[in-house]
């Protein structure tokens, strides 16, 4: 008989990575399917990484000592409140593994981050997806109503990936008032550096006096370290310790740790790049709105183009025009394509192709 695979694992949906840009003759093509940062590493990062890899014959610092100290100082949090993993998605997996077991429920918005249904099922829990509200935002009232005695966690993605809007800070505070104290509320802020709306969630502030709240962040997006996979959570120390307990030992390589520490030391360059991308995001959204598309408020480094049954057709048309975007096609009214903000030439190409797209 073959080795038995746990039913929860056998039923996992597959995570679909963004497609690479096609190789073709003629004008260049652009990959706008993975929300990657178009800039090279921040100043000083390559030098720090080169120095670190000279010691690749040694195991990395399992405690992430230098990174923990630098990040705790930057965020103004206690070092024991931090836990790291190979990307924020790994930390998400560890958090749910620490609090969930078969029979538990996890409430999350949908459509939202594609990894949520996978992360929920790994420990045997059951996902409770709640449809987004008008404007592709989290329907916090409906999410609150979905909480039952079986609920162990609630996942909030802000800005929401892939649709773009951020949760309002005051709305989150009202939501937290009705959540039982033993339910983890995980605020996923993978794109927090790109948020320009002053009314948006300030997740670290919501943690004061609320040990049930944890914040998830990453170095993959704004810091441009997607290839090194460095994510982290800020949580109540006992919860952060539980995350570290279930994490893979030596998860962050010596190069990844050095790159993250050096990136934290290049804040001026980071802020300049983020400001440029935020401006480009505004211009891209404005261009799509002018073409007649209903594009939700965008607070990440991407925009969402609702497409419904035309989703795959839109993606194919963009690809033919040299721009690879990310289609989300499940045969549902909320289907669409996510378009990463890229180089100026890439963003201009998006608008050129979009001008020829059919409308629903």
C-alpha contacts under 8 A as a table, 3 or more apart, distances in Angstrom:
res1	aa1	res2	aa2	distance
5	X	9	X	6.76
5	X	10	X	6.29
6	X	9	X	5.29
6	X	10	X	6.24
7	X	10	X	5.00
7	X	11	X	6.10
8	X	11	X	5.42
8	X	12	X	6.55
8	X	121	X	5.90
8	X	122	X	6.19
8	X	123	X	7.64
8	X	124	X	5.58
9	X	12	X	5.28
9	X	121	X	7.33
9	X	122	X	6.14
12	X	118	X	5.84
12	X	121	X	6.77
12	X	122	X	7.58
13	X	117	X	7.55
13	X	118	X	6.20
14	X	118	X	7.73
15	X	114	X	6.97
15	X	115	X	6.59
15	X	118	X	7.77
17	X	34	X	7.16
18	X	33	X	4.75
18	X	34	X	4.93
18	X	325	X	7.71
18	X	326	X	6.15
19	X	31	X	7.43
19	X	33	X	6.29
19	X	34	X	7.79
19	X	324	X	6.84
19	X	325	X	7.81
19	X	326	X	7.56
20	X	31	X	5.69
20	X	33	X	7.58
20	X	324	X	7.06
21	X	29	X	5.91
21	X	30	X	5.36
21	X	31	X	4.57
21	X	322	X	7.49
21	X	323	X	7.01
21	X	324	X	5.72
22	X	29	X	6.47
22	X	30	X	7.92
22	X	319	X	7.73
22	X	322	X	7.27
22	X	324	X	7.75
23	X	29	X	7.35
24	X	28	X	7.62
24	X	29	X	7.60
25	X	28	X	7.78
27	X	322	X	7.77
28	X	322	X	6.89
29	X	321	X	7.90
29	X	322	X	4.23
29	X	323	X	5.75
29	X	324	X	7.84
29	X	346	X	7.94
30	X	322	X	6.12
30	X	323	X	4.93
30	X	324	X	6.25
30	X	346	X	6.10
31	X	34	X	7.51
31	X	323	X	6.18
31	X	324	X	5.03
31	X	325	X	6.98
32	X	35	X	6.54
32	X	36	X	7.57
32	X	323	X	6.66
32	X	324	X	5.46
32	X	325	X	5.08
32	X	326	X	7.41
32	X	339	X	5.68
32	X	340	X	4.63
32	X	341	X	6.99
32	X	342	X	6.60
33	X	324	X	5.84
33	X	325	X	4.31
33	X	326	X	4.57
33	X	338	X	7.07
33	X	339	X	6.30
33	X	340	X	6.17
34	X	326	X	7.31
34	X	340	X	6.91
35	X	221	X	7.06
35	X	301	X	6.54
35	X	302	X	6.57
35	X	339	X	7.76
35	X	340	X	4.93
35	X	341	X	7.40
36	X	220	X	7.53
36	X	221	X	6.00
36	X	224	X	7.08
36	X	226	X	6.94
36	X	340	X	7.32
37	X	40	X	7.94
37	X	221	X	5.85
37	X	222	X	6.46
37	X	223	X	7.69
37	X	224	X	5.22
37	X	342	X	7.31
38	X	224	X	7.88
38	X	342	X	5.65
38	X	343	X	6.26
39	X	224	X	7.03
39	X	273	X	7.93
40	X	224	X	7.15
41	X	45	X	6.05
41	X	46	X	6.79
41	X	223	X	7.69
41	X	224	X	6.14
41	X	225	X	7.32
42	X	45	X	5.71
42	X	46	X	7.96
42	X	223	X	7.36
42	X	224	X	7.68
42	X	263	X	6.17
42	X	266	X	6.54
42	X	269	X	6.83
42	X	270	X	7.04
43	X	46	X	7.47
43	X	263	X	7.75
43	X	266	X	6.44
43	X	269	X	7.44
44	X	47	X	5.42
44	X	48	X	6.20
44	X	262	X	6.26
44	X	263	X	7.60
44	X	266	X	7.54
45	X	48	X	5.14
45	X	49	X	6.02
45	X	258	X	7.70
45	X	259	X	5.29
45	X	260	X	7.94
45	X	262	X	5.26
45	X	263	X	6.12
46	X	49	X	5.07
46	X	50	X	6.02
46	X	259	X	7.39
47	X	50	X	5.12
47	X	51	X	6.26
48	X	51	X	5.25
48	X	52	X	6.22
48	X	258	X	5.91
48	X	259	X	6.36
48	X	262	X	6.53
49	X	52	X	5.00
49	X	53	X	6.23
49	X	255	X	5.14
49	X	256	X	7.55
49	X	258	X	5.63
49	X	259	X	5.54
50	X	53	X	5.44
50	X	54	X	6.76
50	X	255	X	7.72
51	X	54	X	5.58
51	X	55	X	7.79
52	X	55	X	5.83
52	X	56	X	7.32
52	X	254	X	6.04
52	X	255	X	5.55
52	X	258	X	6.36
53	X	56	X	4.94
53	X	254	X	6.65
53	X	255	X	5.77
54	X	57	X	7.92
55	X	58	X	5.80
55	X	254	X	7.83
56	X	59	X	7.18
56	X	254	X	7.01
59	X	62	X	8.00
59	X	250	X	7.15
59	X	253	X	7.99
59	X	254	X	7.59
60	X	250	X	5.99
60	X	252	X	7.10
60	X	253	X	5.64
60	X	254	X	4.89
61	X	64	X	5.32
61	X	65	X	6.92
61	X	250	X	6.90
61	X	254	X	7.25
62	X	65	X	7.97
62	X	249	X	6.50
62	X	250	X	4.78
62	X	251	X	7.43
62	X	252	X	7.67
64	X	67	X	5.47
64	X	68	X	5.84
64	X	252	X	7.75
64	X	257	X	6.98
65	X	68	X	5.20
65	X	69	X	6.25
66	X	69	X	5.24
66	X	70	X	6.16
66	X	257	X	7.98
66	X	261	X	7.19
67	X	70	X	5.15
67	X	71	X	5.94
67	X	257	X	6.33
67	X	258	X	7.84
67	X	260	X	6.98
67	X	261	X	5.46
68	X	71	X	5.32
68	X	72	X	5.88
68	X	79	X	6.00
68	X	82	X	6.97
69	X	72	X	5.26
69	X	73	X	6.19
69	X	79	X	6.43
70	X	73	X	5.30
70	X	74	X	6.24
70	X	261	X	6.65
70	X	264	X	7.37
71	X	74	X	4.94
71	X	75	X	6.07
71	X	261	X	7.92
71	X	264	X	7.48
72	X	75	X	5.31
72	X	76	X	5.60
72	X	77	X	5.02
72	X	78	X	5.97
72	X	79	X	5.35
72	X	82	X	7.60
73	X	76	X	5.14
73	X	77	X	6.86
74	X	264	X	7.91
77	X	81	X	6.85
77	X	234	X	8.00
78	X	81	X	5.39
78	X	82	X	7.51
79	X	82	X	5.71
80	X	83	X	7.91
80	X	237	X	5.47
80	X	240	X	7.15
80	X	241	X	7.58
81	X	233	X	7.95
81	X	234	X	5.41
81	X	235	X	5.12
81	X	236	X	5.66
81	X	237	X	4.59
81	X	240	X	5.63
81	X	241	X	7.94
82	X	232	X	6.78
82	X	233	X	5.76
82	X	234	X	4.92
82	X	235	X	6.53
82	X	237	X	7.64
82	X	240	X	5.97
83	X	91	X	7.72
83	X	232	X	5.47
83	X	233	X	5.47
83	X	234	X	6.88
83	X	240	X	5.48
83	X	241	X	7.29
83	X	243	X	6.43
83	X	244	X	5.90
84	X	91	X	6.58
84	X	230	X	7.10
84	X	231	X	5.70
84	X	232	X	4.19
84	X	233	X	6.58
84	X	244	X	7.42
84	X	252	X	7.83
85	X	88	X	6.57
85	X	90	X	5.53
85	X	91	X	5.17
85	X	229	X	7.72
85	X	230	X	6.10
85	X	231	X	5.31
85	X	232	X	5.97
85	X	247	X	7.09
85	X	251	X	6.23
85	X	252	X	6.66
86	X	89	X	7.55
86	X	90	X	5.55
86	X	91	X	7.32
86	X	228	X	7.82
86	X	229	X	4.66
86	X	230	X	5.04
86	X	231	X	5.93
86	X	251	X	6.24
86	X	252	X	6.20
87	X	90	X	5.52
87	X	91	X	6.86
87	X	218	X	6.27
87	X	219	X	7.67
87	X	220	X	7.19
87	X	226	X	7.99
87	X	229	X	4.29
87	X	230	X	4.45
87	X	231	X	3.95
87	X	232	X	7.27
88	X	91	X	5.02
88	X	92	X	6.15
88	X	190	X	7.38
88	X	216	X	6.41
88	X	217	X	5.95
88	X	218	X	5.35
88	X	229	X	7.93
88	X	230	X	6.94
88	X	231	X	3.97
88	X	232	X	5.75
88	X	233	X	7.61
89	X	92	X	4.91
89	X	93	X	6.34
89	X	115	X	7.22
89	X	231	X	7.45
90	X	93	X	5.04
90	X	94	X	6.27
90	X	231	X	7.55
91	X	94	X	4.94
91	X	95	X	6.06
91	X	216	X	7.66
91	X	231	X	6.73
91	X	232	X	6.23
91	X	233	X	6.80
91	X	243	X	7.31
91	X	247	X	7.98
92	X	95	X	5.15
92	X	96	X	6.35
92	X	119	X	7.03
92	X	216	X	7.51
93	X	96	X	5.40
93	X	97	X	6.06
93	X	119	X	5.22
93	X	120	X	7.82
93	X	122	X	7.91
94	X	97	X	4.97
94	X	98	X	6.09
94	X	243	X	5.45
94	X	246	X	6.13
94	X	247	X	6.26
95	X	98	X	5.12
95	X	99	X	6.55
95	X	242	X	7.81
95	X	243	X	5.63
96	X	99	X	5.26
96	X	100	X	5.43
96	X	119	X	7.08
96	X	120	X	6.80
96	X	123	X	7.20
96	X	153	X	7.78
97	X	100	X	5.61
97	X	101	X	7.42
97	X	122	X	7.65
97	X	123	X	5.58
97	X	246	X	7.47
98	X	242	X	6.07
98	X	243	X	6.35
98	X	246	X	6.99
99	X	152	X	6.94
99	X	153	X	7.94
100	X	104	X	6.06
100	X	105	X	7.97
100	X	123	X	6.21
100	X	124	X	7.65
100	X	125	X	6.28
100	X	152	X	6.40
100	X	153	X	7.96
101	X	104	X	5.83
101	X	123	X	5.40
101	X	124	X	5.66
101	X	125	X	5.68
102	X	123	X	6.60
102	X	124	X	4.35
102	X	125	X	4.90
102	X	126	X	7.72
103	X	124	X	7.16
103	X	125	X	5.74
103	X	126	X	6.91
103	X	150	X	7.22
104	X	124	X	7.81
104	X	125	X	4.90
104	X	126	X	6.20
104	X	150	X	5.22
104	X	151	X	5.90
104	X	152	X	6.01
105	X	125	X	5.56
105	X	126	X	4.74
105	X	127	X	5.78
105	X	128	X	6.63
105	X	150	X	5.56
105	X	151	X	4.45
105	X	152	X	5.82
105	X	153	X	7.07
106	X	120	X	6.70
106	X	125	X	6.98
106	X	126	X	6.19
106	X	127	X	4.95
106	X	128	X	5.80
106	X	151	X	5.71
106	X	152	X	5.97
106	X	153	X	4.88
106	X	154	X	5.61
106	X	155	X	7.38
107	X	127	X	6.06
107	X	128	X	4.60
107	X	129	X	5.97
107	X	130	X	7.22
107	X	143	X	6.86
107	X	146	X	6.98
107	X	147	X	6.99
107	X	151	X	7.15
107	X	153	X	6.43
107	X	154	X	4.68
107	X	155	X	6.28
108	X	112	X	7.83
108	X	116	X	7.70
108	X	127	X	7.30
108	X	128	X	6.24
108	X	129	X	5.10
108	X	130	X	6.11
108	X	143	X	7.32
108	X	154	X	5.80
108	X	155	X	4.86
108	X	156	X	6.48
109	X	112	X	5.84
109	X	129	X	5.41
109	X	130	X	4.70
109	X	131	X	5.88
109	X	132	X	6.10
109	X	138	X	6.11
109	X	139	X	7.56
109	X	143	X	7.42
109	X	155	X	7.40
109	X	156	X	7.07
109	X	157	X	7.95
110	X	129	X	5.51
110	X	130	X	5.58
110	X	131	X	4.98
110	X	132	X	5.83
111	X	114	X	7.98
111	X	131	X	6.77
111	X	132	X	6.62
111	X	162	X	7.55
111	X	163	X	7.89
111	X	334	X	7.57
112	X	116	X	7.70
112	X	157	X	7.00
112	X	160	X	6.14
112	X	161	X	5.40
112	X	162	X	6.12
112	X	163	X	7.51
113	X	116	X	5.84
113	X	157	X	7.27
113	X	160	X	7.36
113	X	161	X	5.25
113	X	162	X	6.64
114	X	117	X	6.81
114	X	118	X	7.78
115	X	118	X	5.24
115	X	119	X	6.06
116	X	119	X	5.15
116	X	120	X	6.10
117	X	120	X	5.24
117	X	121	X	6.34
117	X	127	X	6.31
118	X	121	X	5.41
118	X	122	X	6.41
119	X	122	X	5.53
119	X	123	X	7.71
120	X	123	X	6.60
120	X	124	X	7.09
120	X	125	X	5.56
120	X	126	X	6.41
120	X	127	X	6.03
121	X	124	X	4.83
121	X	125	X	5.19
121	X	126	X	6.21
121	X	127	X	7.26
122	X	125	X	7.27
128	X	146	X	7.48
130	X	139	X	7.55
130	X	142	X	6.90
130	X	143	X	6.15
130	X	146	X	7.71
131	X	138	X	7.81
131	X	139	X	7.23
132	X	136	X	5.39
132	X	137	X	5.47
132	X	138	X	5.08
132	X	139	X	5.55
133	X	136	X	5.61
133	X	137	X	5.32
133	X	138	X	5.90
133	X	139	X	4.91
134	X	137	X	6.47
135	X	165	X	7.92
135	X	296	X	5.80
135	X	297	X	7.68
136	X	163	X	6.12
136	X	164	X	7.82
136	X	165	X	6.94
136	X	296	X	6.59
137	X	160	X	7.41
137	X	163	X	7.85
137	X	165	X	5.85
137	X	166	X	7.23
137	X	167	X	7.15
138	X	156	X	7.85
138	X	160	X	7.95
138	X	167	X	6.89
139	X	142	X	5.45
139	X	143	X	6.22
140	X	143	X	4.86
140	X	144	X	6.02
140	X	171	X	7.74
140	X	172	X	7.83
140	X	175	X	6.52
141	X	144	X	5.14
141	X	145	X	6.29
141	X	175	X	7.43
142	X	145	X	5.00
142	X	146	X	6.26
143	X	146	X	5.03
143	X	147	X	6.80
144	X	147	X	5.53
144	X	175	X	6.92
144	X	178	X	7.10
144	X	179	X	7.08
147	X	150	X	7.74
147	X	151	X	5.72
147	X	179	X	7.82
148	X	151	X	5.31
151	X	154	X	7.74
151	X	183	X	6.68
152	X	182	X	7.32
152	X	183	X	4.89
152	X	184	X	6.21
153	X	183	X	5.16
153	X	184	X	4.40
153	X	185	X	5.74
153	X	186	X	7.26
154	X	183	X	7.26
154	X	184	X	6.19
154	X	185	X	4.85
154	X	186	X	6.14
155	X	185	X	6.19
155	X	186	X	5.02
155	X	187	X	6.34
155	X	188	X	7.24
156	X	160	X	7.99
156	X	185	X	7.42
156	X	186	X	6.08
156	X	187	X	4.90
156	X	188	X	5.89
157	X	160	X	4.74
157	X	161	X	6.80
157	X	166	X	7.88
157	X	187	X	6.09
157	X	188	X	4.69
157	X	189	X	6.51
158	X	161	X	7.57
158	X	164	X	7.97
158	X	165	X	7.04
158	X	166	X	4.65
158	X	167	X	5.70
158	X	187	X	7.07
158	X	188	X	6.04
158	X	189	X	5.53
158	X	190	X	7.81
158	X	191	X	7.53
158	X	192	X	7.55
158	X	201	X	7.57
159	X	164	X	5.38
159	X	165	X	5.17
159	X	166	X	3.97
159	X	167	X	6.82
159	X	189	X	6.79
159	X	190	X	7.91
159	X	191	X	6.39
159	X	192	X	7.12
159	X	195	X	7.52
159	X	298	X	7.88
159	X	299	X	5.78
159	X	300	X	5.95
160	X	163	X	5.63
160	X	164	X	4.96
160	X	165	X	5.67
160	X	166	X	6.13
161	X	164	X	5.88
162	X	302	X	7.91
162	X	303	X	7.84
162	X	304	X	6.59
162	X	338	X	6.05
163	X	296	X	6.87
163	X	298	X	7.45
163	X	303	X	6.90
163	X	304	X	5.06
163	X	338	X	7.31
164	X	296	X	6.70
164	X	297	X	6.14
164	X	298	X	4.36
164	X	299	X	5.44
164	X	300	X	5.87
164	X	302	X	6.96
164	X	303	X	6.22
164	X	304	X	6.56
165	X	296	X	6.71
165	X	297	X	5.14
165	X	298	X	5.35
165	X	299	X	5.67
165	X	300	X	7.91
166	X	195	X	7.77
166	X	200	X	5.87
166	X	201	X	7.14
166	X	298	X	7.95
166	X	299	X	6.25
167	X	171	X	7.09
167	X	172	X	6.96
167	X	200	X	5.72
167	X	201	X	5.77
168	X	171	X	5.17
168	X	172	X	6.35
168	X	199	X	5.55
168	X	200	X	4.37
168	X	201	X	5.19
169	X	172	X	5.23
169	X	173	X	6.41
169	X	199	X	6.05
169	X	200	X	5.14
169	X	201	X	3.83
169	X	202	X	6.19
169	X	203	X	7.89
170	X	173	X	5.10
170	X	174	X	6.36
170	X	199	X	7.83
170	X	201	X	7.62
171	X	174	X	5.21
171	X	175	X	6.20
172	X	175	X	4.90
172	X	176	X	6.13
172	X	201	X	7.12
173	X	176	X	5.20
173	X	177	X	6.56
173	X	206	X	7.12
174	X	177	X	5.35
174	X	178	X	7.32
175	X	178	X	5.76
175	X	179	X	6.86
176	X	179	X	5.20
179	X	183	X	6.86
180	X	183	X	5.64
181	X	184	X	7.86
181	X	212	X	6.25
182	X	212	X	6.67
183	X	212	X	6.39
184	X	212	X	4.92
184	X	213	X	6.06
184	X	214	X	7.32
185	X	212	X	6.03
185	X	213	X	4.84
185	X	214	X	6.30
186	X	213	X	5.95
186	X	214	X	4.91
186	X	215	X	5.82
186	X	216	X	7.02
187	X	203	X	6.76
187	X	213	X	7.34
187	X	214	X	6.20
187	X	215	X	4.84
187	X	216	X	6.08
188	X	215	X	5.98
188	X	216	X	4.65
188	X	217	X	6.51
189	X	192	X	5.03
189	X	203	X	7.94
189	X	215	X	6.88
189	X	216	X	5.64
189	X	217	X	5.20
189	X	218	X	7.93
190	X	216	X	6.74
190	X	217	X	4.67
190	X	218	X	5.41
190	X	221	X	7.21
191	X	194	X	5.79
191	X	195	X	7.17
191	X	217	X	7.70
191	X	221	X	6.68
191	X	222	X	7.20
191	X	299	X	7.84
191	X	300	X	5.29
191	X	301	X	7.20
192	X	195	X	5.44
192	X	217	X	7.79
192	X	300	X	7.32
193	X	222	X	6.35
193	X	274	X	7.17
194	X	222	X	7.34
194	X	274	X	6.28
194	X	275	X	7.85
194	X	277	X	7.91
194	X	278	X	6.29
194	X	299	X	6.18
194	X	300	X	5.28
194	X	301	X	6.42
195	X	200	X	7.49
195	X	299	X	4.87
195	X	300	X	6.26
196	X	278	X	7.69
196	X	299	X	6.58
197	X	200	X	5.46
197	X	299	X	7.37
202	X	205	X	5.66
202	X	206	X	6.85
203	X	206	X	5.19
203	X	207	X	6.89
203	X	215	X	6.56
204	X	207	X	5.46
204	X	208	X	7.67
204	X	215	X	6.88
204	X	234	X	7.98
205	X	208	X	5.94
206	X	209	X	7.96
206	X	210	X	7.08
206	X	213	X	7.36
207	X	210	X	5.00
207	X	211	X	6.45
207	X	212	X	7.82
207	X	213	X	5.51
207	X	214	X	7.13
208	X	211	X	7.61
210	X	213	X	5.87
211	X	214	X	7.71
211	X	235	X	7.38
211	X	236	X	5.40
212	X	236	X	7.52
213	X	235	X	6.84
213	X	236	X	7.79
214	X	233	X	6.72
214	X	234	X	5.72
214	X	235	X	4.56
214	X	236	X	7.23
215	X	233	X	5.37
215	X	234	X	5.12
215	X	235	X	6.53
216	X	231	X	7.66
216	X	232	X	6.01
216	X	233	X	4.43
216	X	234	X	6.61
217	X	231	X	5.88
217	X	232	X	5.54
217	X	233	X	6.14
218	X	221	X	6.89
218	X	230	X	6.10
218	X	231	X	4.09
218	X	232	X	6.11
219	X	222	X	6.69
219	X	223	X	5.13
219	X	224	X	6.67
219	X	225	X	5.62
219	X	226	X	7.02
219	X	229	X	7.41
219	X	230	X	5.55
219	X	231	X	6.01
219	X	260	X	7.02
220	X	223	X	6.00
220	X	224	X	5.28
220	X	225	X	4.43
220	X	226	X	3.84
220	X	227	X	7.42
220	X	228	X	7.66
220	X	229	X	6.44
220	X	230	X	6.70
220	X	231	X	7.53
221	X	224	X	5.27
221	X	225	X	6.91
221	X	226	X	6.53
222	X	270	X	7.35
222	X	274	X	6.64
223	X	263	X	6.60
223	X	270	X	6.81
225	X	228	X	5.39
225	X	229	X	6.65
225	X	230	X	7.33
225	X	259	X	7.70
225	X	260	X	7.68
226	X	229	X	5.53
226	X	230	X	7.71
228	X	255	X	7.70
228	X	256	X	5.25
229	X	252	X	7.80
229	X	256	X	7.18
230	X	252	X	6.98
230	X	256	X	6.71
230	X	257	X	7.82
230	X	260	X	7.38
233	X	240	X	7.46
234	X	240	X	7.16
235	X	239	X	6.08
235	X	240	X	5.37
236	X	239	X	5.40
236	X	240	X	6.13
237	X	240	X	4.97
237	X	241	X	6.02
238	X	241	X	5.06
238	X	242	X	6.30
239	X	242	X	4.98
239	X	243	X	6.37
240	X	243	X	5.07
240	X	244	X	6.35
241	X	244	X	5.04
241	X	245	X	6.11
242	X	245	X	4.91
242	X	246	X	6.49
243	X	246	X	5.47
243	X	247	X	6.16
244	X	247	X	5.10
247	X	251	X	7.41
248	X	251	X	5.39
250	X	253	X	6.92
252	X	256	X	6.01
252	X	257	X	6.35
253	X	256	X	5.11
253	X	257	X	6.28
254	X	257	X	5.33
254	X	258	X	6.26
255	X	258	X	5.20
255	X	259	X	6.04
256	X	259	X	5.10
256	X	260	X	6.14
257	X	260	X	5.25
257	X	261	X	6.28
258	X	261	X	5.26
258	X	262	X	6.14
259	X	262	X	5.19
259	X	263	X	6.02
260	X	263	X	5.01
260	X	264	X	6.33
261	X	264	X	5.26
261	X	265	X	6.65
262	X	265	X	5.09
262	X	266	X	6.73
263	X	266	X	5.25
263	X	267	X	7.28
264	X	267	X	6.06
266	X	269	X	5.68
266	X	270	X	6.26
267	X	270	X	4.87
267	X	271	X	6.07
268	X	271	X	5.32
268	X	272	X	6.31
269	X	272	X	5.10
269	X	273	X	6.23
270	X	273	X	5.25
270	X	274	X	6.11
271	X	274	X	5.07
271	X	275	X	6.05
272	X	275	X	5.22
272	X	276	X	6.36
273	X	276	X	5.10
273	X	277	X	6.30
274	X	277	X	5.11
274	X	278	X	6.07
275	X	278	X	5.09
275	X	279	X	6.19
276	X	279	X	5.22
276	X	280	X	6.21
277	X	280	X	4.91
277	X	281	X	5.98
277	X	301	X	6.88
277	X	341	X	6.86
277	X	342	X	7.81
278	X	281	X	4.95
278	X	282	X	6.29
278	X	301	X	7.05
279	X	282	X	5.15
279	X	283	X	6.31
280	X	283	X	5.05
280	X	284	X	6.05
280	X	341	X	6.92
280	X	344	X	7.57
280	X	347	X	7.89
281	X	284	X	5.10
281	X	285	X	6.11
281	X	298	X	7.49
281	X	301	X	6.68
281	X	302	X	6.83
281	X	303	X	7.31
281	X	341	X	5.95
282	X	285	X	5.25
282	X	286	X	6.03
282	X	298	X	7.85
283	X	286	X	5.04
283	X	287	X	6.06
284	X	287	X	5.10
284	X	288	X	6.30
284	X	303	X	7.93
284	X	341	X	7.74
284	X	347	X	6.55
284	X	351	X	7.45
285	X	288	X	5.12
285	X	289	X	6.09
285	X	295	X	6.72
285	X	298	X	7.62
285	X	303	X	6.69
286	X	289	X	5.05
286	X	290	X	6.09
287	X	290	X	5.09
287	X	291	X	6.42
287	X	351	X	6.68
288	X	291	X	5.04
288	X	292	X	6.64
288	X	293	X	5.66
288	X	294	X	7.96
288	X	295	X	7.11
288	X	351	X	6.75
288	X	354	X	7.43
289	X	292	X	5.15
289	X	293	X	5.02
289	X	294	X	6.25
289	X	295	X	6.36
290	X	293	X	7.34
291	X	354	X	7.78
291	X	355	X	6.39
293	X	305	X	7.10
293	X	306	X	7.72
293	X	359	X	7.94
294	X	305	X	7.11
294	X	306	X	6.84
295	X	298	X	7.99
295	X	303	X	7.18
295	X	304	X	5.95
295	X	305	X	5.62
295	X	306	X	6.93
296	X	303	X	7.62
296	X	304	X	6.59
296	X	305	X	7.98
298	X	301	X	7.82
298	X	302	X	6.81
298	X	303	X	5.62
298	X	304	X	7.58
299	X	302	X	7.74
300	X	303	X	7.63
301	X	340	X	6.03
301	X	341	X	5.49
302	X	338	X	6.68
302	X	339	X	5.37
302	X	340	X	4.10
302	X	341	X	5.11
303	X	338	X	5.85
303	X	339	X	5.32
303	X	340	X	6.51
303	X	341	X	7.39
304	X	336	X	6.99
304	X	337	X	5.96
304	X	338	X	4.67
304	X	339	X	6.34
305	X	336	X	5.57
305	X	337	X	5.24
305	X	338	X	6.26
305	X	339	X	7.60
306	X	311	X	7.77
306	X	334	X	6.90
306	X	335	X	6.30
306	X	336	X	4.27
306	X	337	X	6.51
307	X	310	X	5.17
307	X	311	X	4.82
307	X	314	X	7.45
307	X	334	X	7.78
307	X	335	X	5.95
307	X	336	X	4.37
307	X	337	X	6.88
307	X	360	X	7.02
308	X	311	X	5.67
308	X	329	X	7.75
308	X	331	X	7.48
308	X	332	X	6.66
308	X	333	X	5.10
308	X	334	X	6.04
308	X	335	X	4.64
308	X	336	X	5.80
308	X	360	X	7.66
309	X	312	X	7.59
309	X	329	X	7.83
309	X	331	X	6.72
309	X	332	X	7.73
309	X	333	X	7.50
309	X	335	X	7.26
310	X	313	X	5.18
310	X	314	X	5.99
310	X	336	X	7.90
310	X	360	X	7.20
311	X	314	X	5.18
311	X	315	X	6.32
311	X	327	X	6.18
311	X	328	X	7.07
311	X	329	X	6.09
311	X	335	X	6.44
311	X	336	X	5.13
311	X	337	X	6.32
312	X	315	X	5.04
312	X	316	X	6.16
312	X	327	X	6.35
312	X	329	X	6.75
313	X	316	X	5.14
313	X	317	X	6.16
314	X	317	X	5.11
314	X	318	X	6.20
314	X	337	X	7.64
314	X	357	X	6.89
315	X	318	X	5.17
315	X	319	X	6.16
315	X	324	X	7.17
315	X	325	X	6.11
315	X	326	X	7.10
315	X	327	X	6.01
315	X	337	X	6.97
316	X	319	X	5.05
316	X	320	X	6.12
317	X	320	X	5.09
317	X	321	X	6.29
317	X	353	X	7.38
317	X	357	X	7.68
318	X	321	X	5.01
318	X	322	X	6.43
318	X	323	X	5.10
318	X	324	X	6.17
318	X	325	X	6.93
318	X	350	X	7.32
318	X	353	X	6.18
318	X	354	X	7.67
319	X	322	X	5.05
319	X	323	X	4.83
319	X	324	X	4.84
319	X	325	X	7.30
320	X	323	X	7.27
321	X	349	X	7.68
321	X	353	X	6.32
322	X	349	X	7.84
323	X	346	X	7.21
323	X	349	X	7.23
323	X	350	X	6.82
325	X	337	X	6.61
325	X	338	X	6.17
325	X	339	X	5.29
325	X	340	X	7.37
326	X	337	X	5.38
326	X	338	X	5.09
326	X	339	X	6.53
327	X	335	X	7.91
327	X	336	X	6.02
327	X	337	X	4.31
327	X	338	X	6.46
328	X	335	X	5.52
328	X	336	X	5.46
328	X	337	X	5.87
328	X	338	X	7.78
329	X	332	X	7.26
329	X	335	X	5.26
329	X	336	X	6.69
330	X	335	X	6.51
331	X	335	X	6.94
332	X	335	X	5.60
341	X	347	X	6.58
342	X	345	X	7.95
342	X	346	X	5.75
342	X	347	X	6.04
343	X	346	X	5.10
343	X	347	X	6.29
344	X	347	X	5.16
344	X	348	X	6.16
345	X	348	X	5.14
345	X	349	X	6.22
346	X	349	X	5.04
346	X	350	X	6.32
347	X	350	X	5.06
347	X	351	X	6.62
348	X	351	X	5.33
348	X	352	X	6.37
349	X	352	X	4.98
349	X	353	X	6.21
350	X	353	X	5.33
350	X	354	X	5.95
351	X	354	X	4.95
351	X	355	X	6.08
352	X	355	X	5.45
352	X	356	X	7.30
353	X	356	X	5.63
353	X	357	X	6.85
354	X	357	X	5.14
